Amino acid sequence: MIIYPVDAKLIDKWAQIMAQAEKAGKHMDSKDAWIAATALILNIPLVTHNRKHCEGIADLQIISHQSTEGT
């Protein structure tokens, strides 16, 4: 198990994701942004059952059983 510490790099990435969503007029739950920021910092794909929560985040690779159509 990897435990990534909360540091300035993670906080900055989270803030960028939240600002990007706000600029796009899209609601982004802070918890989803935190998870996405962690995946981006660790350079790993985000595995989710609800891809629509994180779609549109730049450079984020999402792995999901859900189709990208209709979401």
C-alpha positions in Angstrom: 0.0 0.0 0.0 1.2 3.5 -0.9 0.4 6.3 1.5 1.1 9.6 -0.1 1.7 12.4 2.4 -0.2 15.6 2.1 2.3 18.1 0.8 2.4 21.4 -1.1 2.7 19.5 -4.5 -0.6 17.6 -3.8 -2.4 20.7 -2.5 -1.3 22.7 -5.5 -2.5 20.0 -7.9 -5.9 19.8 -6.0 -6.3 23.5 -6.3 -5.5 23.5 -10.0 -8.2 20.8 -10.6 -10.8 22.7 -8.5 -10.0 26.0 -10.4 -10.1 24.2 -13.8 -13.6 22.8 -12.9 -14.8 26.2 -11.7 -13.5 27.9 -14.8 -15.3 25.4 -17.0 -18.5 25.9 -15.0 -18.5 22.3 -13.8 -19.1 21.2 -10.2 -16.2 19.2 -8.8 -16.6 17.5 -5.4 -13.5 18.3 -3.4 -13.0 14.6 -2.5 -13.0 13.6 -6.2 -10.5 16.4 -6.9 -8.3 15.1 -4.1 -8.4 11.6 -5.4 -7.6 12.8 -9.0 -4.8 15.0 -7.7 -3.2 12.0 -5.9 -3.4 9.9 -9.1 -1.8 12.6 -11.1 1.0 13.2 -8.6 1.7 9.5 -8.5 1.4 9.2 -12.3 -1.1 6.3 -12.0 -4.5 5.8 -13.6 -7.6 6.5 -11.5 -9.8 3.4 -11.3 -13.5 4.3 -10.7 -17.0 3.1 -11.1 -18.2 6.6 -11.8 -16.0 8.2 -14.4 -18.2 11.2 -14.9 -16.9 12.6 -11.5 -13.4 13.0 -12.9 -13.9 13.4 -16.7 -12.3 16.5 -18.2 -9.3 16.6 -15.8 -6.3 17.3 -17.9 -3.8 14.4 -18.2 -5.8 12.1 -15.9 -6.1 8.5 -17.2 -9.4 7.0 -16.1 -10.0 3.3 -16.0 -13.7 2.3 -15.7 -16.2 -0.3 -16.8 -18.5 2.6 -17.8 -18.6 3.7 -21.4 -17.5 7.2 -22.3 -20.6 7.6 -24.4 -23.6 9.1 -22.7 -21.8 10.2 -19.5 
